Amino acid sequence: MPQQASTIIKAEITWLSLGEFTQVSGLSQDQVSELVELGVLSPSGTSAAEWVFNPHAMALARRLRRLQEDLDIKLDLHALALGFSLLERISELECQLSRERAARFHD
């Protein structure tokens, strides 16, 4: 009887404090605080001293930083927050559409 190979994937999720997050992302604490106020970033914790950021927030912060560097612009955080909110909504709608198409395919 042939042996089946099993694969175990170990995923480690790293949560970063505000200080670690700013160091890794390249964003200032003021920028991070403003992005939190605007709802672009959603850390866990009730105050800046308790904030911890998940990998999704880190990926988003890196994209923001790349945009700033690639386009050589100063981040207008309010416009950026609106843009990212719209992009997130588009992504949600695309996922919903994909699920609905998959459901129709299986029916």
C-alpha positions as CSV (number, residue, x, y, z in Angstrom):
1,M,0.0,0.0,0.0
2,P,1.6,3.3,-1.0
3,Q,2.3,5.9,1.6
4,Q,0.6,9.2,1.4
5,A,2.7,12.2,2.0
6,S,1.2,14.7,4.3
7,T,2.3,18.3,4.4
8,I,2.1,20.4,7.5
9,I,2.2,24.1,6.9
10,K,3.3,26.1,9.9
11,A,2.2,29.7,9.8
12,E,3.4,32.2,12.3
13,I,1.6,35.5,12.6
14,T,3.6,38.3,13.9
15,W,1.9,41.2,15.6
16,L,4.0,44.4,15.9
17,S,3.8,47.2,18.5
18,L,3.5,50.8,17.3
19,G,7.3,51.3,17.6
20,E,8.1,48.1,15.7
21,F,5.5,48.9,13.1
22,T,6.8,52.4,12.4
23,Q,10.4,51.0,12.2
24,V,9.5,48.3,9.7
25,S,7.0,50.2,7.6
26,G,9.0,53.4,7.3
27,L,6.0,55.5,8.3
28,S,6.2,58.0,11.2
29,Q,4.1,57.6,14.3
30,D,2.1,60.6,13.3
31,Q,1.3,59.1,9.9
32,V,0.4,55.8,11.5
33,S,-1.8,57.5,14.1
34,E,-3.6,59.5,11.3
35,L,-4.1,56.3,9.3
36,V,-5.7,54.7,12.3
37,E,-7.9,57.7,12.9
38,L,-9.0,57.6,9.2
39,G,-9.8,53.9,9.5
40,V,-7.1,52.8,7.0
41,L,-5.3,50.8,9.7
42,S,-7.1,48.9,12.4
43,P,-4.7,47.9,15.2
44,S,-5.8,45.8,18.2
45,G,-5.7,47.7,21.5
46,T,-7.5,50.7,22.8
47,S,-4.7,53.3,22.9
48,A,-1.5,53.9,20.9
49,A,0.5,52.5,23.8
50,E,-1.4,49.2,23.4
51,W,-1.7,49.1,19.6
52,V,-0.5,46.0,17.9
53,F,-0.6,45.6,14.1
54,N,-1.2,42.4,12.1
55,P,0.6,41.3,8.9
56,H,-2.3,42.7,6.8
57,A,-1.7,46.2,8.2
58,M,2.1,45.8,7.6
59,A,1.5,44.9,3.9
60,L,-0.8,47.9,3.6
61,A,1.8,50.2,5.2
62,R,4.5,49.0,2.9
63,R,2.3,49.6,-0.1
64,L,1.7,53.2,1.1
65,R,5.4,53.7,1.6
66,R,6.2,52.3,-1.8
67,L,3.7,54.7,-3.4
68,Q,5.2,57.6,-1.6
69,E,8.7,56.6,-2.7
70,D,7.9,55.5,-6.3
71,L,5.9,58.6,-7.0
72,D,8.1,60.9,-5.0
73,I,5.1,62.5,-3.3
74,K,4.2,63.6,0.2
75,L,1.3,61.4,1.4
76,D,-2.0,63.1,1.5
77,L,-3.4,60.7,4.1
78,H,-7.0,61.8,3.7
79,A,-7.0,61.2,-0.1
80,L,-5.1,58.0,0.4
81,A,-7.6,56.8,3.0
82,L,-10.5,57.4,0.6
83,G,-8.6,55.6,-2.2
84,F,-7.8,52.6,-0.1
85,S,-11.3,52.4,1.2
86,L,-12.5,52.3,-2.4
87,L,-9.9,49.7,-3.3
88,E,-10.9,47.5,-0.3
89,R,-14.6,47.8,-1.3
90,I,-13.7,46.8,-4.9
91,S,-11.8,43.8,-3.5
92,E,-14.7,42.7,-1.3
93,L,-17.1,43.0,-4.3
94,E,-14.7,41.0,-6.5
95,C,-14.5,38.2,-3.9
96,Q,-18.3,38.2,-3.5
97,L,-18.7,37.9,-7.3
98,S,-16.2,35.1,-7.5
99,R,-18.0,33.2,-4.7
100,E,-21.3,33.7,-6.5
101,R,-19.9,32.5,-9.8
102,A,-18.4,29.4,-8.1
103,A,-21.7,28.6,-6.5
104,R,-23.5,28.9,-9.8
105,F,-20.9,26.6,-11.4
106,H,-21.4,23.9,-8.8
107,D,-25.2,24.1,-9.1
